[in-house]
């Protein structure tokens, strides 16, 4: 019986070490997927919001139609450009 117990203990030690390596490998893969999964989760929340608020979708469509789609896009780009400039100014002030 003694050799059988030694063999079982050796096998158990090997399996525990193998499980530990597999857990570390899975953790590495999951950490790489964290950012893409966060983006996907945000998209799911966004579409869930749209599904729960159909009036918001309709109002957006009406506004885009009313103010012409290209003007709306230009306004968004202008706001993003201004915001980007402000962030650059803020980082410049902090570095000075």
C-alpha positions in Angstrom: 0.0 0.0 0.0 2.9 2.4 0.7 4.1 2.6 -2.9 0.6 3.3 -4.1 0.3 6.2 -1.7 3.6 7.6 -2.8 2.5 7.3 -6.5 -0.8 9.0 -5.7 0.9 11.8 -3.8 3.3 12.4 -6.7 0.4 12.4 -9.2 -1.5 14.8 -7.0 1.5 17.2 -6.7 1.9 17.1 -10.5 -1.8 17.8 -11.1 -1.8 20.7 -8.6 1.2 22.3 -10.3 -0.4 21.8 -13.7 -3.6 23.5 -12.4 -1.6 26.4 -11.1 0.1 26.9 -14.5 -3.2 26.7 -16.3 -4.8 29.3 -13.9 -1.9 31.7 -14.6 -2.2 31.2 -18.3 -6.0 31.8 -18.2 -5.5 34.9 -16.1 -3.0 36.2 -18.8 -5.5 35.6 -21.6 -8.3 37.2 -19.7 -6.2 40.3 -18.9 -5.6 40.8 -22.6 -9.3 40.6 -23.3 -10.4 43.0 -20.5 -10.4 46.1 -22.6 -12.2 44.7 -25.7 -14.8 43.1 -23.4 -15.3 46.5 -21.7 -15.9 48.1 -25.1 -18.3 45.3 -26.1 -20.1 45.7 -22.7 -20.5 49.4 -23.3 -22.0 48.7 -26.8 -24.4 46.3 -25.3 -25.5 48.9 -22.7 -25.8 51.5 -25.4 -28.1 49.3 -27.5 -30.0 48.3 -24.5 -30.6 52.0 -23.7 -31.8 52.5 -27.3 -34.2 49.6 -27.0 -35.6 50.9 -23.8 -35.9 54.5 -25.1 -37.3 54.4 -28.6 -38.3 58.1 -28.3 -34.7 59.1 -27.9 -33.9 57.3 -31.2 -36.8 59.0 -32.9 -35.9 62.4 -31.5 -32.3 62.0 -32.7 -33.4 61.1 -36.1 -35.7 64.1 -36.3 -33.0 66.5 -35.1 -30.5 65.1 -37.6 -33.0 65.5 -40.3 -34.0 69.0 -39.2 -30.4 70.3 -38.8 -29.1 68.3 -41.7 -26.8 65.4 -41.1 -23.6 67.0 -42.4 -24.0 70.0 -40.2 -24.6 67.8 -37.2 -21.4 65.8 -38.0 -19.4 69.0 -38.5 -20.7 70.2 -35.1 -19.6 67.0 -33.4 -16.2 67.2 -35.1 -15.8 70.8 -34.0 -16.7 70.0 -30.4 -14.2 67.1 -30.4 -11.5 69.4 -31.9 -12.1 72.0 -29.2 -12.1 69.4 -26.5 -8.9 67.9 -27.8 -7.3 71.3 -27.8 -8.4 72.0 -24.3 -6.9 68.7 -23.1 -3.6 69.5 -24.9 -3.6 72.9 -23.2 -4.3 71.3 -19.8 -1.4 68.8 -20.3 0.9 71.6 -21.4 0.0 73.7 -18.3 0.6 70.7 -16.1 4.1 70.0 -17.6 5.2 73.7 -17.3 
